[in-house]
Amino acid sequence: MSTAQTTVNPTPVNPSTGKLVVAWALVGVPLGYGVYETLTRVAALFG
């Protein structure tokens, strides 16, 4: 049995909350719109 040690980075990564919110908005808003459009077109196709 080997005893491998892993080192943990002691400095925590703290991204800016504002940048995080903007990044999620840039991804989430178009994604949500695309899901909405897809569901409405599927409903029109099968409904």
mmCIF file of the N, C-alpha and C atoms, coordinates in Angstrom:
data_MODEL
# 
_entry.id   MODEL 
# 
loop_
_atom_site.group_PDB 
_atom_site.id 
_atom_site.type_symbol 
_atom_site.label_atom_id 
_atom_site.label_alt_id 
_atom_site.label_comp_id 
_atom_site.label_asym_id 
_atom_site.label_entity_id 
_atom_site.label_seq_id 
_atom_site.pdbx_PDB_ins_code 
_atom_site.Cartn_x 
_atom_site.Cartn_y 
_atom_site.Cartn_z 
_atom_site.occupancy 
_atom_site.B_iso_or_equiv 
_atom_site.pdbx_formal_charge 
_atom_site.auth_seq_id 
_atom_site.auth_comp_id 
_atom_site.auth_asym_id 
_atom_site.auth_atom_id 
_atom_site.pdbx_PDB_model_num 
ATOM 1   N N  . MET A 1 1  ? 0.855   -1.178 0.000   1.00 0.00 ? 1  MET A N  1 
ATOM 2   C CA . MET A 1 1  ? 0.000   0.000  0.000   1.00 0.00 ? 1  MET A CA 1 
ATOM 3   C C  . MET A 1 1  ? 0.897   1.235  0.000   1.00 0.00 ? 1  MET A C  1 
ATOM 4   N N  . SER A 1 2  ? 0.658   2.147  -0.906  1.00 0.00 ? 2  SER A N  1 
ATOM 5   C CA . SER A 1 2  ? 1.482   3.347  -0.968  1.00 0.00 ? 2  SER A CA 1 
ATOM 6   C C  . SER A 1 2  ? 0.842   4.457  -0.156  1.00 0.00 ? 2  SER A C  1 
ATOM 7   N N  . THR A 1 3  ? 1.681   5.308  0.351   1.00 0.00 ? 3  THR A N  1 
ATOM 8   C CA . THR A 1 3  ? 1.188   6.444  1.133   1.00 0.00 ? 3  THR A CA 1 
ATOM 9   C C  . THR A 1 3  ? 1.523   7.716  0.375   1.00 0.00 ? 3  THR A C  1 
ATOM 10  N N  . ALA A 1 4  ? 0.644   8.097  -0.508  1.00 0.00 ? 4  ALA A N  1 
ATOM 11  C CA . ALA A 1 4  ? 0.829   9.323  -1.289  1.00 0.00 ? 4  ALA A CA 1 
ATOM 12  C C  . ALA A 1 4  ? 0.198   10.485 -0.546  1.00 0.00 ? 4  ALA A C  1 
ATOM 13  N N  . GLN A 1 5  ? 0.931   11.567 -0.473  1.00 0.00 ? 5  GLN A N  1 
ATOM 14  C CA . GLN A 1 5  ? 0.411   12.757 0.189   1.00 0.00 ? 5  GLN A CA 1 
ATOM 15  C C  . GLN A 1 5  ? 0.007   13.775 -0.866  1.00 0.00 ? 5  GLN A C  1 
ATOM 16  N N  . THR A 1 6  ? -1.107  14.386 -0.625  1.00 0.00 ? 6  THR A N  1 
ATOM 17  C CA . THR A 1 6  ? -1.553  15.460 -1.514  1.00 0.00 ? 6  THR A CA 1 
ATOM 18  C C  . THR A 1 6  ? -1.443  16.771 -0.760  1.00 0.00 ? 6  THR A C  1 
ATOM 19  N N  . THR A 1 7  ? -0.959  17.761 -1.442  1.00 0.00 ? 7  THR A N  1 
ATOM 20  C CA . THR A 1 7  ? -0.836  19.074 -0.818  1.00 0.00 ? 7  THR A CA 1 
ATOM 21  C C  . THR A 1 7  ? -2.063  19.904 -1.148  1.00 0.00 ? 7  THR A C  1 
ATOM 22  N N  . VAL A 1 8  ? -2.555  20.599 -0.181  1.00 0.00 ? 8  VAL A N  1 
ATOM 23  C CA . VAL A 1 8  ? -3.725  21.451 -0.350  1.00 0.00 ? 8  VAL A CA 1 
ATOM 24  C C  . VAL A 1 8  ? -3.254  22.894 -0.363  1.00 0.00 ? 8  VAL A C  1 
ATOM 25  N N  . ASN A 1 9  ? -3.758  23.648 -1.312  1.00 0.00 ? 9  ASN A N  1 
ATOM 26  C CA . ASN A 1 9  ? -3.388  25.053 -1.397  1.00 0.00 ? 9  ASN A CA 1 
ATOM 27  C C  . ASN A 1 9  ? -3.995  25.805 -0.213  1.00 0.00 ? 9  ASN A C  1 
ATOM 28  N N  . PRO A 1 10 ? -3.181  26.392 0.645   1.00 0.00 ? 10 PRO A N  1 
ATOM 29  C CA . PRO A 1 10 ? -3.729  27.044 1.833   1.00 0.00 ? 10 PRO A CA 1 
ATOM 30  C C  . PRO A 1 10 ? -4.437  28.373 1.554   1.00 0.00 ? 10 PRO A C  1 
ATOM 31  N N  . THR A 1 11 ? -4.196  28.964 0.387   1.00 0.00 ? 11 THR A N  1 
ATOM 32  C CA . THR A 1 11 ? -4.858  30.233 0.076   1.00 0.00 ? 11 THR A CA 1 
ATOM 33  C C  . THR A 1 11 ? -6.206  29.972 -0.572  1.00 0.00 ? 11 THR A C  1 
ATOM 34  N N  . PRO A 1 12 ? -7.277  30.426 0.042   1.00 0.00 ? 12 PRO A N  1 
ATOM 35  C CA . PRO A 1 12 ? -8.591  30.218 -0.561  1.00 0.00 ? 12 PRO A CA 1 
ATOM 36  C C  . PRO A 1 12 ? -8.795  31.129 -1.762  1.00 0.00 ? 12 PRO A C  1 
ATOM 37  N N  . VAL A 1 13 ? -9.555  30.664 -2.701  1.00 0.00 ? 13 VAL A N  1 
ATOM 38  C CA . VAL A 1 13 ? -9.866  31.464 -3.886  1.00 0.00 ? 13 VAL A CA 1 
ATOM 39  C C  . VAL A 1 13 ? -11.170 32.198 -3.609  1.00 0.00 ? 13 VAL A C  1 
ATOM 40  N N  . ASN A 1 14 ? -11.120 33.502 -3.644  1.00 0.00 ? 14 ASN A N  1 
ATOM 41  C CA . ASN A 1 14 ? -12.301 34.328 -3.382  1.00 0.00 ? 14 ASN A CA 1 
ATOM 42  C C  . ASN A 1 14 ? -12.606 35.195 -4.600  1.00 0.00 ? 14 ASN A C  1 
ATOM 43  N N  . PRO A 1 15 ? -13.420 34.686 -5.537  1.00 0.00 ? 15 PRO A N  1 
ATOM 44  C CA . PRO A 1 15 ? -13.765 35.534 -6.680  1.00 0.00 ? 15 PRO A CA 1 
ATOM 45  C C  . PRO A 1 15 ? -14.696 36.651 -6.257  1.00 0.00 ? 15 PRO A C  1 
ATOM 46  N N  . SER A 1 16 ? -14.614 37.718 -6.951  1.00 0.00 ? 16 SER A N  1 
ATOM 47  C CA . SER A 1 16 ? -15.475 38.858 -6.664  1.00 0.00 ? 16 SER A CA 1 
ATOM 48  C C  . SER A 1 16 ? -16.927 38.476 -6.911  1.00 0.00 ? 16 SER A C  1 
ATOM 49  N N  . THR A 1 17 ? -17.783 38.820 -5.988  1.00 0.00 ? 17 THR A N  1 
ATOM 50  C CA . THR A 1 17 ? -19.194 38.464 -6.092  1.00 0.00 ? 17 THR A CA 1 
ATOM 51  C C  . THR A 1 17 ? -19.835 39.124 -7.304  1.00 0.00 ? 17 THR A C  1 
ATOM 52  N N  . GLY A 1 18 ? -19.490 40.346 -7.579  1.00 0.00 ? 18 GLY A N  1 
ATOM 53  C CA . GLY A 1 18 ? -20.053 41.046 -8.734  1.00 0.00 ? 18 GLY A CA 1 
ATOM 54  C C  . GLY A 1 18 ? -19.683 40.376 -10.042 1.00 0.00 ? 18 GLY A C  1 
ATOM 55  N N  . LYS A 1 19 ? -18.435 39.986 -10.187 1.00 0.00 ? 19 LYS A N  1 
ATOM 56  C CA . LYS A 1 19 ? -17.997 39.307 -11.401 1.00 0.00 ? 19 LYS A CA 1 
ATOM 57  C C  . LYS A 1 19 ? -18.685 37.958 -11.545 1.00 0.00 ? 19 LYS A C  1 
ATOM 58  N N  . LEU A 1 20 ? -18.875 37.287 -10.426 1.00 0.00 ? 20 LEU A N  1 
ATOM 59  C CA . LEU A 1 20 ? -19.543 35.991 -10.448 1.00 0.00 ? 20 LEU A CA 1 
ATOM 60  C C  . LEU A 1 20 ? -20.994 36.118 -10.889 1.00 0.00 ? 20 LEU A C  1 
ATOM 61  N N  . VAL A 1 21 ? -21.683 37.126 -10.387 1.00 0.00 ? 21 VAL A N  1 
ATOM 62  C CA . VAL A 1 21 ? -23.077 37.355 -10.764 1.00 0.00 ? 21 VAL A CA 1 
ATOM 63  C C  . VAL A 1 21 ? -23.178 37.721 -12.243 1.00 0.00 ? 21 VAL A C  1 
ATOM 64  N N  . VAL A 1 22 ? -22.294 38.563 -12.710 1.00 0.00 ? 22 VAL A N  1 
ATOM 65  C CA . VAL A 1 22 ? -22.312 38.972 -14.121 1.00 0.00 ? 22 VAL A CA 1 
ATOM 66  C C  . VAL A 1 22 ? -22.019 37.772 -15.024 1.00 0.00 ? 22 VAL A C  1 
ATOM 67  N N  . ALA A 1 23 ? -21.061 36.955 -14.628 1.00 0.00 ? 23 ALA A N  1 
ATOM 68  C CA . ALA A 1 23 ? -20.723 35.789 -15.438 1.00 0.00 ? 23 ALA A CA 1 
ATOM 69  C C  . ALA A 1 23 ? -21.895 34.812 -15.523 1.00 0.00 ? 23 ALA A C  1 
ATOM 70  N N  . TRP A 1 24 ? -22.549 34.553 -14.390 1.00 0.00 ? 24 TRP A N  1 
ATOM 71  C CA . TRP A 1 24 ? -23.714 33.656 -14.403 1.00 0.00 ? 24 TRP A CA 1 
ATOM 72  C C  . TRP A 1 24 ? -24.867 34.261 -15.200 1.00 0.00 ? 24 TRP A C  1 
ATOM 73  N N  . ALA A 1 25 ? -25.022 35.575 -15.139 1.00 0.00 ? 25 ALA A N  1 
ATOM 74  C CA . ALA A 1 25 ? -26.088 36.226 -15.906 1.00 0.00 ? 25 ALA A CA 1 
ATOM 75  C C  . ALA A 1 25 ? -25.810 36.120 -17.407 1.00 0.00 ? 25 ALA A C  1 
ATOM 76  N N  . LEU A 1 26 ? -24.544 36.281 -17.793 1.00 0.00 ? 26 LEU A N  1 
ATOM 77  C CA . LEU A 1 26 ? -24.191 36.174 -19.208 1.00 0.00 ? 26 LEU A CA 1 
ATOM 78  C C  . LEU A 1 26 ? -24.438 34.779 -19.751 1.00 0.00 ? 26 LEU A C  1 
ATOM 79  N N  . VAL A 1 27 ? -24.355 33.786 -18.910 1.00 0.00 ? 27 VAL A N  1 
ATOM 80  C CA . VAL A 1 27 ? -24.611 32.411 -19.333 1.00 0.00 ? 27 VAL A CA 1 
ATOM 81  C C  . VAL A 1 27 ? -26.075 32.041 -19.120 1.00 0.00 ? 27 VAL A C  1 
ATOM 82  N N  . GLY A 1 28 ? -26.624 32.402 -17.974 1.00 0.00 ? 28 GLY A N  1 
ATOM 83  C CA . GLY A 1 28 ? -27.956 31.943 -17.596 1.00 0.00 ? 28 GLY A CA 1 
ATOM 84  C C  . GLY A 1 28 ? -29.093 32.583 -18.360 1.00 0.00 ? 28 GLY A C  1 
ATOM 85  N N  . VAL A 1 29 ? -28.989 33.863 -18.669 1.00 0.00 ? 29 VAL A N  1 
ATOM 86  C CA . VAL A 1 29 ? -30.082 34.550 -19.363 1.00 0.00 ? 29 VAL A CA 1 
ATOM 87  C C  . VAL A 1 29 ? -30.285 33.997 -20.774 1.00 0.00 ? 29 VAL A C  1 
ATOM 88  N N  . PRO A 1 30 ? -29.253 33.894 -21.596 1.00 0.00 ? 30 PRO A N  1 
ATOM 89  C CA . PRO A 1 30 ? -29.473 33.295 -22.919 1.00 0.00 ? 30 PRO A CA 1 
ATOM 90  C C  . PRO A 1 30 ? -29.879 31.825 -22.842 1.00 0.00 ? 30 PRO A C  1 
ATOM 91  N N  . LEU A 1 31 ? -29.344 31.113 -21.881 1.00 0.00 ? 31 LEU A N  1 
ATOM 92  C CA . LEU A 1 31 ? -29.716 29.713 -21.723 1.00 0.00 ? 31 LEU A CA 1 
ATOM 93  C C  . LEU A 1 31 ? -31.185 29.578 -21.344 1.00 0.00 ? 31 LEU A C  1 
ATOM 94  N N  . GLY A 1 32 ? -31.630 30.389 -20.416 1.00 0.00 ? 32 GLY A N  1 
ATOM 95  C CA . GLY A 1 32 ? -33.030 30.371 -20.024 1.00 0.00 ? 32 GLY A CA 1 
ATOM 96  C C  . GLY A 1 32 ? -33.949 30.753 -21.171 1.00 0.00 ? 32 GLY A C  1 
ATOM 97  N N  . TYR A 1 33 ? -33.543 31.742 -21.943 1.00 0.00 ? 33 TYR A N  1 
ATOM 98  C CA . TYR A 1 33 ? -34.337 32.154 -23.104 1.00 0.00 ? 33 TYR A CA 1 
ATOM 99  C C  . TYR A 1 33 ? -34.419 31.025 -24.128 1.00 0.00 ? 33 TYR A C  1 
ATOM 100 N N  . GLY A 1 34 ? -33.298 30.363 -24.347 1.00 0.00 ? 34 GLY A N  1 
ATOM 101 C CA . GLY A 1 34 ? -33.281 29.254 -25.304 1.00 0.00 ? 34 GLY A CA 1 
ATOM 102 C C  . GLY A 1 34 ? -34.159 28.102 -24.852 1.00 0.00 ? 34 GLY A C  1 
ATOM 103 N N  . VAL A 1 35 ? -34.142 27.791 -23.574 1.00 0.00 ? 35 VAL A N  1 
ATOM 104 C CA . VAL A 1 35 ? -35.002 26.729 -23.044 1.00 0.00 ? 35 VAL A CA 1 
ATOM 105 C C  . VAL A 1 35 ? -36.468 27.134 -23.187 1.00 0.00 ? 35 VAL A C  1 
ATOM 106 N N  . TYR A 1 36 ? -36.788 28.372 -22.876 1.00 0.00 ? 36 TYR A N  1 
ATOM 107 C CA . TYR A 1 36 ? -38.158 28.865 -23.008 1.00 0.00 ? 36 TYR A CA 1 
ATOM 108 C C  . TYR A 1 36 ? -38.640 28.770 -24.458 1.00 0.00 ? 36 TYR A C  1 
ATOM 109 N N  . GLU A 1 37 ? -37.825 29.241 -25.387 1.00 0.00 ? 37 GLU A N  1 
ATOM 110 C CA . GLU A 1 37 ? -38.199 29.198 -26.799 1.00 0.00 ? 37 GLU A CA 1 
ATOM 111 C C  . GLU A 1 37 ? -38.373 27.759 -27.270 1.00 0.00 ? 37 GLU A C  1 
ATOM 112 N N  . THR A 1 38 ? -37.495 26.882 -26.846 1.00 0.00 ? 38 THR A N  1 
ATOM 113 C CA . THR A 1 38 ? -37.599 25.477 -27.238 1.00 0.00 ? 38 THR A CA 1 
ATOM 114 C C  . THR A 1 38 ? -38.887 24.863 -26.723 1.00 0.00 ? 38 THR A C  1 
ATOM 115 N N  . LEU A 1 39 ? -39.208 25.115 -25.463 1.00 0.00 ? 39 LEU A N  1 
ATOM 116 C CA . LEU A 1 39 ? -40.421 24.541 -24.886 1.00 0.00 ? 39 LEU A CA 1 
ATOM 117 C C  . LEU A 1 39 ? -41.684 25.089 -25.533 1.00 0.00 ? 39 LEU A C  1 
ATOM 118 N N  . THR A 1 40 ? -41.693 26.379 -25.870 1.00 0.00 ? 40 THR A N  1 
ATOM 119 C CA . THR A 1 40 ? -42.884 26.931 -26.517 1.00 0.00 ? 40 THR A CA 1 
ATOM 120 C C  . THR A 1 40 ? -43.048 26.370 -27.930 1.00 0.00 ? 40 THR A C  1 
ATOM 121 N N  . ARG A 1 41 ? -41.961 26.157 -28.634 1.00 0.00 ? 41 ARG A N  1 
ATOM 122 C CA . ARG A 1 41 ? -42.058 25.595 -29.989 1.00 0.00 ? 41 ARG A CA 1 
ATOM 123 C C  . ARG A 1 41 ? -42.428 24.118 -29.960 1.00 0.00 ? 41 ARG A C  1 
ATOM 124 N N  . VAL A 1 42 ? -41.947 23.411 -28.964 1.00 0.00 ? 42 VAL A N  1 
ATOM 125 C CA . VAL A 1 42 ? -42.325 22.000 -28.822 1.00 0.00 ? 42 VAL A CA 1 
ATOM 126 C C  . VAL A 1 42 ? -43.800 21.902 -28.480 1.00 0.00 ? 42 VAL A C  1 
ATOM 127 N N  . ALA A 1 43 ? -44.276 22.778 -27.616 1.00 0.00 ? 43 ALA A N  1 
ATOM 128 C CA . ALA A 1 43 ? -45.700 22.772 -27.258 1.00 0.00 ? 43 ALA A CA 1 
ATOM 129 C C  . ALA A 1 43 ? -46.560 23.081 -28.474 1.00 0.00 ? 43 ALA A C  1 
ATOM 130 N N  . ALA A 1 44 ? -46.124 23.993 -29.331 1.00 0.00 ? 44 ALA A N  1 
ATOM 131 C CA . ALA A 1 44 ? -46.875 24.318 -30.533 1.00 0.00 ? 44 ALA A CA 1 
ATOM 132 C C  . ALA A 1 44 ? -46.829 23.158 -31.527 1.00 0.00 ? 44 ALA A C  1 
ATOM 133 N N  . LEU A 1 45 ? -45.734 22.448 -31.544 1.00 0.00 ? 45 LEU A N  1 
ATOM 134 C CA . LEU A 1 45 ? -45.590 21.334 -32.483 1.00 0.00 ? 45 LEU A CA 1 
ATOM 135 C C  . LEU A 1 45 ? -46.473 20.160 -32.087 1.00 0.00 ? 45 LEU A C  1 
ATOM 136 N N  . PHE A 1 46 ? -46.518 19.842 -30.791 1.00 0.00 ? 46 PHE A N  1 
ATOM 137 C CA . PHE A 1 46 ? -47.284 18.694 -30.323 1.00 0.00 ? 46 PHE A CA 1 
ATOM 138 C C  . PHE A 1 46 ? -48.662 19.066 -29.782 1.00 0.00 ? 46 PHE A C  1 
ATOM 139 N N  . GLY A 1 47 ? -48.890 20.330 -29.553 1.00 0.00 ? 47 GLY A N  1 
ATOM 140 C CA . GLY A 1 47 ? -50.145 20.746 -28.944 1.00 0.00 ? 47 GLY A CA 1 
ATOM 141 C C  . GLY A 1 47 ? -51.125 21.154 -29.939 1.00 0.00 ? 47 GLY A C  1 
# 
